[in-house]
Amino acid sequence: MNDPLPVRGVRCARQLQPQVHDLTAPAATAEWKGQGTPMSEPPDYNIRLDVKFGFLELIDVPSLVAACKERWFNQTLCRVNDCVVRLGVLEGEFHWHKHVEEEEFFLVLQGTLLIDLERRTTTLGPHRGFAVPRGVIHRTRAPERTVVLMVERSSVKPTGD
């Protein structure tokens, strides 16, 4: 399961101001329903589900980020109760997906993360967090290299159900 999972996405435009966008325009609605134009160059996601650190081990996030040369990298750092904490080093877009049984929490450490929902987009900058409830279709976009911590139940399939 340590191999990259190729998935199709859509390119994003750079947005700098923290804001919420209305996605009711026809193009956005068509894209959300899976009717958008497919990318000519789908990104490769490197999603590592192995737990890298155990209890009482130091986790040096800046060193992990500095070592990452990929555009979309997701590493499970540790387990906490029935959840996992994941580090994401992201640039580009993830595909639309949902998790039927699990919720997700995103905390931006550096960069900008956009979380698209059915009818809006929430923009997160450093030290801002956002929780997506179970069953809500969403996608994440990073218009620049962005570092994120994610917390979710260990049973979640990162690419969606």
C-alpha positions as CSV (number, residue, x, y, z in Angstrom):
1,M,0.0,0.0,0.0
2,N,3.0,2.3,-0.1
3,D,2.8,2.7,-3.9
4,P,1.5,6.0,-5.3
5,L,-2.2,5.8,-6.3
6,P,-2.7,7.6,-9.6
7,V,-6.0,9.5,-9.6
8,R,-7.3,12.2,-12.0
9,G,-7.9,15.8,-10.7
10,V,-8.4,19.3,-12.1
11,R,-5.9,22.2,-12.1
12,C,-6.6,25.1,-9.8
13,A,-6.2,28.9,-9.9
14,R,-4.1,30.6,-7.2
15,Q,-6.2,32.3,-4.5
16,L,-4.5,34.2,-1.8
17,Q,-7.2,35.8,0.4
18,P,-8.9,33.7,3.0
19,Q,-12.5,33.6,1.8
20,V,-15.5,31.4,1.1
21,H,-16.6,31.1,-2.5
22,D,-20.0,30.3,-3.9
23,L,-19.8,27.3,-6.2
24,T,-23.3,27.6,-7.7
25,A,-22.0,28.7,-11.1
26,P,-22.9,26.1,-13.8
27,A,-19.2,25.2,-14.5
28,A,-18.5,24.5,-10.8
29,T,-21.7,22.5,-10.4
30,A,-20.9,20.4,-13.5
31,E,-17.4,19.8,-12.3
32,W,-18.7,18.8,-8.8
33,K,-21.0,16.2,-10.4
34,G,-18.0,14.7,-12.2
35,Q,-18.8,16.3,-15.5
36,G,-15.9,18.6,-15.7
37,T,-13.1,18.4,-18.2
38,P,-10.5,15.7,-17.2
39,M,-6.9,16.8,-16.7
40,S,-4.4,16.1,-19.4
41,E,-1.8,15.3,-16.8
42,P,-3.4,13.6,-13.8
43,P,-1.3,14.0,-10.6
44,D,0.2,11.0,-8.8
45,Y,-0.7,10.8,-5.2
46,N,1.8,9.1,-2.9
47,I,-0.3,8.0,0.0
48,R,1.5,6.0,2.7
49,L,-0.8,4.2,5.2
50,D,2.0,2.6,7.2
51,V,2.4,4.2,10.7
52,K,5.8,5.9,10.7
53,F,6.2,6.6,14.5
54,G,5.2,4.8,17.6
55,F,4.3,6.2,21.0
56,L,7.0,8.2,22.8
57,E,8.9,8.8,19.6
58,L,9.8,12.4,18.5
59,I,8.2,13.4,15.2
60,D,10.2,16.1,13.5
61,V,7.7,17.6,11.0
62,P,10.1,20.2,9.5
63,S,12.6,17.4,8.6
64,L,9.9,15.3,7.0
65,V,8.7,18.2,5.0
66,A,12.2,19.2,3.9
67,A,12.9,15.6,2.7
68,C,9.7,15.5,0.6
69,K,10.2,16.2,-3.1
70,E,6.8,15.1,-4.3
71,R,3.9,17.3,-5.3
72,W,1.2,15.2,-3.4
73,F,2.5,13.3,-0.4
74,N,0.6,11.9,2.5
75,Q,2.2,9.9,5.3
76,T,0.6,8.4,8.4
77,L,2.6,9.7,11.3
78,C,1.1,8.0,14.3
79,R,-2.0,6.5,15.9
80,V,-4.0,8.2,18.6
81,N,-6.8,6.0,20.0
82,D,-8.8,4.9,17.0
83,C,-7.5,7.7,14.8
84,V,-4.4,8.5,12.8
85,V,-2.5,11.7,12.3
86,R,-1.3,12.2,8.8
87,L,1.2,14.7,7.3
88,G,0.3,16.0,3.9
89,V,2.8,17.9,1.6
90,L,0.5,19.0,-1.2
91,E,0.5,21.0,-4.4
92,G,-2.3,20.6,-6.9
93,E,-5.7,19.1,-6.6
94,F,-7.2,15.9,-5.1
95,H,-10.3,14.4,-6.7
96,W,-13.8,14.8,-5.5
97,H,-14.7,12.1,-2.9
98,K,-16.5,11.4,0.3
99,H,-16.2,9.2,3.4
100,V,-19.4,7.4,4.3
101,E,-18.4,6.6,7.9
102,E,-15.5,8.9,8.8
103,E,-14.9,12.6,9.4
104,E,-11.7,14.5,8.5
105,F,-9.9,17.3,10.2
106,F,-7.3,19.5,8.4
107,L,-4.9,21.9,10.0
108,V,-2.6,24.0,7.7
109,L,0.9,24.4,9.0
110,Q,2.2,26.4,6.0
111,G,0.8,27.4,2.6
112,T,-2.8,27.6,1.5
113,L,-5.4,24.8,1.4
114,L,-8.7,25.2,-0.4
115,I,-11.5,22.7,0.6
116,D,-14.2,22.6,-2.0
117,L,-17.7,21.4,-0.9
118,E,-20.8,21.1,-3.0
119,R,-21.7,24.8,-2.9
120,R,-18.7,26.6,-1.4
121,T,-14.9,26.7,-1.0
122,T,-13.2,27.4,2.3
123,T,-9.6,28.8,2.1
124,L,-7.3,27.9,5.0
125,G,-4.0,29.6,5.7
126,P,-1.4,28.7,8.4
127,H,-2.7,27.7,11.8
128,R,-6.3,27.4,10.5
129,G,-8.3,24.2,10.7
130,F,-11.5,22.8,9.2
131,A,-13.5,19.6,9.8
132,V,-15.4,17.8,7.1
133,P,-18.3,15.7,8.4
134,R,-18.9,12.1,7.2
135,G,-20.8,11.7,4.0
136,V,-20.0,15.2,2.6
137,I,-18.5,15.2,-0.9
138,H,-15.3,17.4,-1.0
139,R,-11.9,17.8,-2.5
140,T,-8.8,19.6,-1.4
141,R,-6.6,21.9,-3.5
142,A,-3.3,23.5,-2.8
143,P,-2.3,26.3,-5.2
144,E,1.2,26.3,-3.7
145,R,3.3,23.9,-1.7
146,T,1.2,23.4,1.4
147,V,1.8,21.4,4.6
148,V,-1.2,20.0,6.4
149,L,-1.8,17.8,9.4
150,M,-4.9,15.6,9.1
151,V,-6.7,13.7,11.8
152,E,-9.2,10.9,10.8
153,R,-10.3,7.5,11.9
154,S,-7.7,4.8,11.1
155,S,-10.3,3.0,9.0
156,V,-10.7,5.8,6.5
157,K,-9.7,5.2,2.9
158,P,-7.9,8.5,2.0
159,T,-9.1,8.4,-1.6
160,G,-12.8,8.1,-0.6
161,D,-15.5,5.5,-0.5
